[in-house]
Amino acid sequence: MATGIIHYNGVYNLWSTEMDSPLFVSGLTREMVEVYIREKRGTDGLKTLPERFDQAHKTGCDDLYLGHTLDDLIAANRAGPKGTHMEKDEFLKKFFTIEPQFLITKDNQS
């Protein structure tokens, strides 16, 4: 399954090209994305992260080869109930809000 980094107002999520929706039900910090990529792809996955983050900051999405922007992905999302389309306002609120219990802090890192 291919995943891309999506970005909105300093918050991230990961986009599934298979599901046409974000992988996580709430937003992520940059550090959380880095931890996920390290766990899934190892140090090789971390090598391309600076470029991927740069592109995500420019267009809202790091999907260079398809030319997508975050607006393009939201327009074609299937993130609603039973794979239905979710409206932009609802999408942004749900997938780019970081739930406090998920924040990584120095106190809860191991």
N, C-alpha and C positions, 0 to 999 in steps of 0.2 A: 504494500500500500504506500503510495507516494504522499508525502506531507510537505506542506509549505508553511512558512512563518507568516502570520498575518498580524497587523499592528494598527492600533487606533488610540490616539491620545496617551501615548506612553505605556499602553498595556498590550500584551501579546496573547496569541492563541496559536494553535497549529491547525492547519486546514487539511482535511482528508479529501483527496481527489476521488477516492472510491465512494465515499458517502456524500460528497458535496456539502459538507458541514464541518464545523470545528470539532476537534477531538475532545476538548475539555469543556465542561459545562459552565466554567467561569474563566475569567481572564488569568493570565500568568505574568509574573515579572520576568525580566530578562534572565535573571539568575535561574528561575524555574525552567525556562526553555533550555538553558545551557545544561542543567542537570539532566533533563529528559533526553536531550541529544547525546550526551555523554553515555547515559545508560543504554540507549538504543543503538548508537552507531560508534561508540568508543571515541578515541582521540582523532580518528580520521574524520568523523562527523563534525568535530569541533573546528577543524582547519578551515572550513568554508563558512563558518558562522559569521565572521565579521562582514563579509560581502553580502550574506543573506540578510543580516540585520540592516545594513545600509540600504539595500533595495526595498525592504519592508518599510523603512522610514520614508522613502521617496514616494512609493505608490500604495502603501498599505498592504503589500503582498510581495513575497520574494520570488514569485513565479515568473522568472525572466523569460523562459522559453515559450510560454503561451501568451505573454503580453498582458496578463491579467492585472487588474487593479483590485483593491478591496471592494469597490463599488460593483465591479463586474462579478466578483464571487458572490456578494450578497444578493445581487439580482438573480443569480441562478442557484441559490442555496436550496437545500432540502433539509433544513435544520428544525423544522416544525414537527408537530405530532405526526407520526406514521410517515415521515419523509416528505411532508408538505412544505411549501415555501413559507418562510418567516419574513415578515415585514422588516425593513431596515431599522427602524427605531427599536423594535423589540430585540432584534438580532444584536445590535450594538450594546444595549443594556445588559442582555443576558451573557454574552460571550466576552465582553470587555469590562466586566466588573470583577475585581479581585475580592474573593471572600476572605475575611480576616483570618479564619482558621487555616487557610492555605498559605499564608505568607511565611516565607523562610526568613528567620531571624537568627542572629548569632546564638540566642538562647536555645533554639530548637534544632540546630544543625548537629549532626553526629558524624 
